[in-house]
Amino acid sequence: MPSPELRKEVSLLIVDDDDIDVMGLYRALEKLKVANPCFRAKDGLEALDMLRSGVVPAPSLVLLDLNMPRMNGIEFLRELRADKVLTKTVVFVLTTSKAEEDMAMAYERHIAGYMTKSAVDRDFMTAVGLLEHYWRIVELPQPYE
């Protein structure tokens, strides 16, 4: 395992239009003392702009809601996977949708995991802790240059 000094910092991008849900995520991250850079986009278009412009440094991990205005989560995933620089971005879906169709479409676009907000609400700190543990131990891909 690489020493902490050699490990690259992982940026977290929360893509969600619900202010209450985002505040809950921020509180959980703070409580777990997660010091990684954290960014927020309110829809897929804003998230793509932030990733493409370098506002969110790579490597990054995305927490993605599916139900958003302008560009929803599935549309965002379609664009992300078509982008040669961003295609390897690791994405976890965190959504209210329990629809099998949404889950299938998300996994077809190579997400790392699918969590429903209602399931996460029951044990929110455990879910956020799982994500924090994931990005600490898993080697995340660097974008294509």
C-alpha positions in Angstrom: 0.0 0.0 0.0 1.5 3.4 -1.0 2.4 5.8 1.8 -0.1 8.6 2.4 2.4 11.1 1.0 2.6 9.2 -2.3 -1.2 8.7 -2.7 -2.9 11.3 -4.9 -5.8 13.1 -3.3 -9.2 12.2 -4.6 -11.7 14.9 -5.4 -15.4 14.3 -4.6 -18.1 15.7 -6.9 -21.6 15.6 -5.7 -24.1 16.0 -8.5 -27.5 16.6 -6.9 -30.1 19.4 -7.1 -31.5 18.7 -3.6 -30.0 21.1 -1.1 -31.2 19.0 1.9 -29.6 15.8 0.6 -26.3 17.6 -0.2 -26.2 19.3 3.3 -26.6 15.8 4.8 -23.7 14.5 2.7 -21.5 17.4 3.8 -22.4 16.9 7.4 -21.5 13.2 7.2 -18.2 13.9 5.5 -17.4 16.5 8.2 -18.3 14.1 11.0 -16.1 11.4 9.5 -13.3 14.0 9.2 -13.0 13.5 5.4 -10.7 16.3 4.2 -10.8 15.5 0.5 -11.7 18.4 -1.8 -15.5 18.4 -2.3 -17.4 20.0 -5.1 -21.1 20.3 -6.0 -23.0 20.6 -9.2 -26.8 20.9 -9.4 -27.2 19.0 -12.6 -25.3 17.0 -15.2 -24.5 20.0 -17.4 -22.8 21.8 -14.6 -21.0 18.7 -13.5 -19.6 18.1 -17.0 -18.4 21.8 -17.2 -16.7 21.4 -13.8 -14.9 18.2 -14.8 -13.9 19.4 -18.3 -12.6 22.7 -17.1 -10.5 21.2 -14.4 -12.5 22.9 -11.6 -12.7 19.4 -10.1 -9.2 17.9 -10.2 -8.6 14.3 -11.2 -8.8 11.7 -10.0 -12.3 12.2 -8.9 -15.2 10.2 -7.6 -18.7 11.3 -8.5 -21.8 10.8 -6.3 -24.7 11.2 -8.9 -28.4 11.7 -8.4 -30.5 10.6 -11.4 -33.5 12.9 -11.1 -32.2 16.5 -11.9 -33.3 19.3 -14.2 -31.5 20.2 -17.5 -29.4 17.1 -17.7 -30.4 14.1 -15.6 -28.0 11.4 -14.3 -28.4 8.9 -17.1 -27.8 11.7 -19.7 -24.8 12.7 -17.7 -23.4 9.2 -17.7 -23.9 8.9 -21.4 -21.9 12.1 -22.0 -19.3 11.2 -19.5 -18.6 7.7 -21.0 -18.4 9.3 -24.5 -15.7 11.7 -23.4 -12.3 10.3 -24.0 -10.8 12.2 -21.1 -13.5 11.6 -18.6 -14.6 8.1 -19.5 -12.7 6.5 -16.6 -14.3 8.6 -13.9 -15.6 6.5 -11.1 -19.3 7.1 -10.4 -21.6 6.0 -7.6 -25.3 6.6 -8.1 -27.1 8.0 -5.0 -30.8 8.5 -5.9 -34.4 8.2 -4.9 -35.2 6.0 -7.9 -35.8 2.3 -7.1 -36.8 1.6 -10.7 -35.1 -1.5 -12.2 -34.8 0.4 -15.5 -32.9 3.2 -14.0 -30.6 0.8 -12.2 -30.0 -1.2 -15.4 -29.3 1.9 -17.5 -26.8 3.2 -14.8 -24.9 -0.1 -14.6 -24.8 -0.3 -18.4 -22.9 3.0 -18.2 -20.3 1.4 -15.9 -21.1 2.9 -12.5 -19.3 1.5 -9.5 -22.4 1.2 -7.4 -26.1 2.1 -7.1 -27.6 3.2 -3.7 -31.1 4.5 -3.0 -31.4 7.5 -0.7 -34.0 5.7 1.4 -31.7 2.8 2.1 -28.8 5.1 2.8 -31.0 7.3 5.1 -31.3 4.3 7.5 -27.6 4.2 8.0 -26.2 7.3 6.4 -22.9 7.4 8.2 -22.1 3.8 7.3 -22.8 4.5 3.6 -20.6 7.6 3.5 -17.9 5.8 5.5 -18.0 3.0 2.9 -17.4 5.5 0.1 -14.6 7.2 2.0 -13.0 3.8 2.6 -13.4 2.8 -1.0 -11.5 5.8 -2.4 -8.8 5.4 0.2 -7.9 1.8 -0.7 -8.9 1.5 -4.4 -6.5 2.8 -7.1 -8.5 5.2 -9.2 -7.7 5.6 -12.9 -6.0 8.8 -14.1 -7.7 10.5 -17.1 -6.3 10.2 -20.5 -3.9 13.0 -21.3 
